[in-house]
Amino acid sequence: MPEYDIPTVANLPRAKAATRRRIVFVTNPNARSLEYMGPMQVFDEARLFLDFSGRPDLAYDIEVVTTGSGPIYGRKGLSITAATPYHRVRGKIDTLLFQAADEDDECLRDERFIAWVAKMSQRVRRIVSICTGSFILAEAGVLDGRRGTTHWCACNDFQRRYPKVKLEPDPIYVKDGNVYTSAGATSGMDLAIALVEEDFGTEFARRVAQGLVMFLRRPGNQAQFSVQVATEVPDTASRKVQQYISDHLDADLRVEALAEKFGMSARNFARVFARQTGLAPGKYVEQCRLERARQYLEESDETLSAIATHCGYATADGLRLAFERNLDVSPSAYRARFSSTRPR
């Protein structure tokens, strides 16, 4: 077995103030395993570092319960089974964590389960969701009036279902009081690191992140991972404008120029376009330019200046500012993260 150089961490809570924290994961049948295994590994890594720091008395106690007992994951040669149903949970819980809602919405339609979620939210120190587990919290009313997030591709559906929630589609995770929501599956690990930092401080959380070869705080937001497809509309005047914009991203696409091109006043053009597409013309143009720039960064070796010119930005600085404003990441960092490795 390899010998690991695991550093100890000082400045942990005093022994007399020590307490183990009970974390309960709630899964669904046929669940995607990373949504709970990833955060579980973070808390288990924290246990390892606590052991090596001589403080096993602070470790997390992890349990898994399920909305339906039996197999929760299965692939050829591997099966994961959860034996304890959620309604048999007893005793004090520190952190209650929900993985994504099942694909058939069975857990969302289960009135008994949703009532249990609402009740437990009042009894735990923290309540957490991973990916579309936020739908479970929202269905139970836990997120009403609160800020929250979910996976980028489910944001539109979430907003339609739960208008009382202040949805923030960009962050990797969001904390509002004692309620925590995260975006996709791996962002559950980012959130778990944040919870460890909240419990034991930045130095300890950094050691745990290093042990897992993770960022302590992942740069950027989840917008950089989404496929931002600008809204297409039926065969209307705005559809023709959209096509023109897509074909002429390096042209003058200000509202005044577009209005003149299509024989309308600027005010009427902006009103009609927004009504038919749901976006202001300027926002639509920005989305299109960003999406094209992302394609260039992912699939070509062209310079930032050349890409900026192709996409209608006056300078590479303009391209950089647009990326940082919308994606919270620089074009160079985006290229390093997502560029194709295929031979060109």
C-alpha positions as CSV (number, residue, x, y, z in Angstrom):
1,M,0.0,0.0,0.0
2,P,1.4,3.5,-0.8
3,E,2.5,5.6,2.1
4,Y,0.6,8.9,2.2
5,D,2.1,12.1,3.6
6,I,-1.0,13.4,5.3
7,P,-0.5,16.6,7.2
8,T,-2.1,17.3,10.5
9,V,-4.3,20.4,11.0
10,A,-4.2,22.7,14.0
11,N,-6.8,25.1,15.3
12,L,-9.6,22.6,15.5
13,P,-12.3,23.0,18.1
14,R,-11.3,22.2,21.7
15,A,-12.1,18.8,23.0
16,K,-14.7,19.9,25.5
17,A,-16.6,21.6,22.7
18,A,-16.2,18.7,20.3
19,T,-19.3,17.1,18.8
20,R,-19.7,14.5,16.0
21,R,-22.0,15.6,13.2
22,R,-24.6,13.2,11.9
23,I,-25.2,13.6,8.1
24,V,-28.1,11.8,6.5
25,F,-28.2,11.4,2.7
26,V,-31.7,10.8,1.1
27,T,-31.5,8.9,-2.2
28,N,-34.0,7.6,-4.8
29,P,-34.3,4.2,-6.5
30,N,-32.0,3.9,-9.5
31,A,-30.2,7.1,-8.5
32,R,-27.1,8.5,-10.1
33,S,-24.4,7.5,-7.7
34,L,-22.1,10.6,-8.0
35,E,-24.8,12.8,-6.5
36,Y,-24.4,11.2,-3.2
37,M,-21.1,9.3,-3.4
38,G,-19.2,12.5,-4.3
39,P,-20.2,14.5,-1.2
40,M,-19.9,11.4,0.9
41,Q,-16.3,11.1,-0.2
42,V,-15.7,14.7,0.9
43,F,-17.0,14.0,4.4
44,D,-15.1,10.8,4.5
45,E,-11.9,12.6,3.5
46,A,-12.5,15.0,6.3
47,R,-12.7,12.0,8.7
48,L,-9.3,10.9,7.4
49,F,-7.7,14.2,8.1
50,L,-9.4,14.5,11.5
51,D,-8.0,11.0,12.4
52,F,-4.5,12.1,11.4
53,S,-4.9,15.3,13.4
54,G,-5.7,13.3,16.5
55,R,-9.4,14.4,16.5
56,P,-11.6,11.4,15.6
57,D,-14.1,12.8,18.1
58,L,-15.0,15.5,15.5
59,A,-15.7,13.1,12.6
60,Y,-18.9,13.0,10.6
61,D,-21.3,10.1,11.0
62,I,-22.8,9.3,7.6
63,E,-26.0,7.5,6.9
64,V,-28.0,6.8,3.8
65,V,-31.8,6.4,3.6
66,T,-34.0,6.1,0.6
67,T,-37.5,7.0,-0.7
68,G,-37.9,3.3,-1.7
69,S,-35.8,0.6,-0.1
70,G,-33.8,-1.7,-2.4
71,P,-31.4,-1.1,-5.2
72,I,-30.5,2.6,-5.7
73,Y,-27.8,2.0,-8.3
74,G,-27.0,-0.9,-10.6
75,R,-24.6,-1.6,-13.4
76,K,-23.2,-4.8,-14.6
77,G,-21.0,-6.1,-11.9
78,L,-21.9,-3.4,-9.3
79,S,-25.1,-3.0,-7.2
80,I,-25.7,-0.5,-4.4
81,T,-28.6,-1.1,-2.1
82,A,-30.2,1.2,0.5
83,A,-32.1,-0.7,3.3
84,T,-33.5,2.1,5.5
85,P,-36.5,4.0,4.3
86,Y,-36.5,7.8,5.1
87,H,-39.5,7.6,7.5
88,R,-37.6,5.3,9.9
89,V,-35.0,8.0,10.6
90,R,-34.9,8.8,14.3
91,G,-32.8,11.0,16.5
92,K,-31.0,14.3,16.0
93,I,-29.6,15.1,12.5
94,D,-27.1,17.8,11.8
95,T,-27.2,17.9,8.0
96,L,-29.9,16.4,5.8
97,L,-28.9,16.1,2.2
98,F,-31.1,15.3,-0.8
99,Q,-29.9,14.0,-4.1
100,A,-31.6,14.8,-7.4
101,A,-35.3,14.1,-7.9
102,D,-36.1,10.9,-9.8
103,E,-36.7,11.2,-13.5
104,D,-40.4,10.3,-13.2
105,D,-41.1,12.8,-10.4
106,E,-42.3,10.0,-8.2
107,C,-40.8,11.5,-5.1
108,L,-42.3,14.9,-5.9
109,R,-45.8,13.3,-6.1
110,D,-45.3,11.4,-2.8
111,E,-47.3,13.6,-0.4
112,R,-46.0,11.7,2.6
113,F,-42.4,12.2,1.6
114,I,-42.8,15.9,0.8
115,A,-44.6,16.4,4.2
116,W,-41.6,14.6,5.9
117,V,-39.2,16.9,4.1
118,A,-41.1,20.0,5.3
119,K,-41.2,18.7,8.9
120,M,-37.5,17.7,8.9
121,S,-36.4,21.1,7.6
122,Q,-37.5,22.6,10.9
123,R,-35.5,20.0,12.9
124,V,-32.0,20.0,11.3
125,R,-29.1,22.4,11.5
126,R,-28.6,22.4,7.7
127,I,-30.7,21.1,4.8
128,V,-28.9,20.6,1.5
129,S,-29.8,19.6,-2.1
130,I,-27.7,18.3,-4.9
131,C,-28.6,19.1,-8.6
132,T,-32.4,18.8,-9.0
133,G,-32.7,17.8,-5.4
134,S,-33.7,21.5,-5.2
135,F,-37.1,20.5,-6.7
136,I,-37.7,18.4,-3.6
137,L,-37.0,21.3,-1.3
138,A,-39.1,23.6,-3.4
139,E,-42.0,21.2,-3.5
140,A,-41.9,21.0,0.3
141,G,-42.0,24.8,0.5
142,V,-38.5,24.9,2.1
143,L,-37.3,27.3,-0.6
144,D,-40.3,29.6,-0.7
145,G,-39.0,33.2,-0.5
146,R,-35.4,32.0,-0.5
147,R,-32.5,32.1,-3.0
148,G,-31.5,28.8,-4.5
149,T,-30.0,27.2,-7.6
150,T,-30.3,24.0,-9.6
151,H,-28.7,22.3,-12.6
152,W,-28.5,24.8,-15.5
153,C,-30.6,22.7,-17.9
154,A,-33.5,22.5,-15.4
155,C,-33.7,26.2,-14.6
156,N,-36.6,27.0,-16.9
157,D,-38.7,24.1,-15.6
158,F,-37.8,25.0,-12.0
159,Q,-38.9,28.7,-12.5
160,R,-42.2,27.6,-14.1
161,R,-43.0,25.2,-11.2
162,Y,-41.7,27.3,-8.3
163,P,-42.2,31.0,-8.9
164,K,-41.9,31.7,-5.1
165,V,-38.2,30.7,-5.2
166,K,-35.6,33.3,-6.0
167,L,-33.7,31.2,-8.5
168,E,-30.1,32.1,-9.3
169,P,-29.1,30.0,-12.3
170,D,-25.4,30.9,-12.4
171,P,-23.8,30.0,-9.0
172,I,-22.2,26.6,-8.4
173,Y,-24.1,26.6,-5.0
174,V,-26.2,29.0,-3.0
175,K,-26.6,29.4,0.8
176,D,-29.7,31.1,2.2
177,G,-29.9,30.8,5.9
178,N,-29.6,27.1,6.8
179,V,-30.7,26.0,3.3
180,Y,-28.0,25.1,0.7
181,T,-28.7,24.2,-2.9
182,S,-26.1,23.2,-5.6
183,A,-26.0,22.8,-9.3
184,G,-24.9,19.6,-11.1
185,A,-23.6,16.4,-9.5
186,T,-19.9,17.5,-9.0
187,S,-21.0,20.8,-7.6
188,G,-22.3,18.8,-4.7
189,M,-18.7,18.1,-3.9
190,D,-17.9,21.8,-4.1
191,L,-20.8,22.5,-1.7
192,A,-19.6,19.7,0.7
193,I,-16.1,21.3,0.8
194,A,-17.9,24.6,1.7
195,L,-19.8,22.8,4.5
196,V,-16.5,21.3,5.9
197,E,-15.0,24.8,5.8
198,E,-18.0,26.2,7.7
199,D,-17.5,23.5,10.3
200,F,-13.7,23.4,10.7
201,G,-12.3,26.5,9.0
202,T,-10.5,27.3,5.8
203,E,-7.1,25.6,6.6
204,F,-8.8,22.3,7.2
205,A,-11.1,22.5,4.2
206,R,-8.1,23.4,2.0
207,R,-6.4,20.2,3.2
208,V,-9.5,18.1,2.4
209,A,-9.8,19.7,-1.1
210,Q,-6.1,19.1,-1.7
211,G,-6.5,15.5,-0.7
212,L,-9.2,15.0,-3.2
213,V,-7.3,17.1,-5.8
214,M,-10.2,19.6,-5.9
215,F,-10.4,23.4,-5.8
216,L,-11.2,24.8,-2.4
217,R,-13.4,27.2,-4.4
218,R,-14.0,26.3,-8.1
219,P,-13.4,29.3,-10.3
220,G,-16.3,30.7,-12.4
221,N,-19.9,29.8,-12.3
222,Q,-22.1,27.1,-13.9
223,A,-23.0,29.3,-16.9
224,Q,-19.6,28.3,-18.4
225,F,-20.8,24.7,-18.5
226,S,-24.3,25.4,-20.0
227,V,-25.2,25.3,-23.7
228,Q,-26.6,28.8,-24.1
229,V,-28.9,28.4,-27.1
230,A,-30.6,31.7,-27.9
231,T,-34.4,31.5,-28.1
232,E,-35.8,30.7,-31.5
233,V,-39.3,31.9,-32.5
234,P,-41.7,30.8,-35.2
235,D,-41.5,32.3,-38.7
236,T,-42.0,35.9,-37.8
237,A,-40.2,39.1,-38.5
238,S,-38.0,38.5,-35.5
239,R,-37.0,35.1,-36.9
240,K,-35.5,36.9,-39.9
241,V,-33.7,39.3,-37.5
242,Q,-32.3,36.3,-35.6
243,Q,-30.9,34.8,-38.7
244,Y,-29.4,38.1,-39.8
245,I,-27.7,38.5,-36.4
246,S,-26.3,34.9,-36.5
247,D,-24.9,35.5,-40.0
248,H,-23.4,39.0,-39.3
249,L,-22.0,38.9,-35.7
250,D,-19.1,41.1,-36.8
251,A,-21.5,43.8,-38.1
252,D,-23.1,46.8,-36.3
253,L,-25.9,45.1,-34.4
254,R,-27.0,48.0,-32.2
255,V,-30.8,48.4,-31.9
256,E,-30.7,51.5,-34.2
257,A,-28.8,49.7,-36.9
258,L,-31.0,46.7,-36.8
259,A,-34.2,48.8,-36.8
260,E,-33.0,50.7,-39.9
261,K,-32.1,47.4,-41.6
262,F,-35.6,46.1,-41.1
263,G,-37.4,49.3,-41.8
264,M,-38.7,50.0,-38.2
265,S,-38.2,52.7,-35.6
266,A,-35.8,51.7,-32.9
267,R,-38.4,51.8,-30.1
268,N,-40.9,49.7,-32.1
269,F,-38.2,47.3,-33.2
270,A,-37.0,46.7,-29.6
271,R,-40.6,46.2,-28.4
272,V,-41.6,43.7,-31.1
273,F,-38.4,41.7,-30.8
274,A,-38.6,41.4,-27.0
275,R,-42.3,40.4,-27.2
276,Q,-41.6,37.7,-29.8
277,T,-38.4,36.3,-28.4
278,G,-38.5,37.1,-24.7
279,L,-35.2,38.9,-24.8
280,A,-34.1,42.5,-25.5
281,P,-32.2,42.8,-28.8
282,G,-29.0,43.7,-27.0
283,K,-29.1,40.7,-24.7
284,Y,-29.9,38.4,-27.7
285,V,-26.9,39.7,-29.6
286,E,-24.6,39.3,-26.6
287,Q,-25.8,35.6,-26.2
288,C,-25.1,34.9,-29.8
289,R,-21.7,36.5,-29.7
290,L,-20.7,34.7,-26.6
291,E,-21.9,31.3,-27.9
292,R,-19.9,31.8,-31.2
293,A,-16.8,32.9,-29.2
294,R,-17.1,29.8,-27.0
295,Q,-17.2,27.6,-30.2
296,Y,-14.0,29.3,-31.5
297,L,-12.3,28.8,-28.1
298,E,-13.3,25.2,-27.9
299,E,-12.6,24.2,-31.5
300,S,-9.9,26.5,-32.9
301,D,-6.4,27.8,-32.1
302,E,-7.2,31.3,-33.3
303,T,-5.9,34.2,-31.1
304,L,-8.3,36.0,-28.8
305,S,-8.0,39.2,-31.0
306,A,-9.1,37.2,-34.1
307,I,-11.9,35.6,-32.2
308,A,-13.0,39.0,-30.9
309,T,-13.1,40.4,-34.4
310,H,-15.1,37.4,-35.8
311,C,-17.7,37.8,-33.0
312,G,-18.1,41.5,-33.2
313,Y,-16.0,42.7,-30.3
314,A,-13.9,45.7,-31.0
315,T,-10.9,44.4,-29.0
316,A,-9.8,41.3,-27.1
317,D,-10.5,43.2,-23.9
318,G,-14.1,43.6,-25.0
319,L,-14.3,39.8,-25.4
320,R,-12.7,39.3,-22.0
321,L,-15.0,41.7,-20.2
322,A,-18.1,39.9,-21.8
323,F,-16.8,36.5,-20.6
324,E,-16.1,37.7,-17.1
325,R,-19.4,39.5,-16.9
326,N,-21.5,36.6,-18.1
327,L,-19.5,33.5,-17.3
328,D,-17.3,34.7,-14.4
329,V,-14.2,33.3,-16.2
330,S,-11.7,34.7,-18.7
331,P,-11.6,33.5,-22.3
332,S,-8.1,32.0,-21.7
333,A,-9.3,30.1,-18.7
334,Y,-12.4,28.9,-20.6
335,R,-10.2,27.7,-23.5
336,A,-7.8,25.8,-21.1
337,R,-10.8,24.1,-19.5
338,F,-12.9,23.2,-22.6
339,S,-10.7,23.2,-25.7
340,S,-11.0,20.1,-27.9
341,T,-8.1,17.6,-27.8
342,R,-9.0,16.3,-31.2
343,P,-6.2,16.5,-33.9
344,R,-6.7,19.5,-36.2
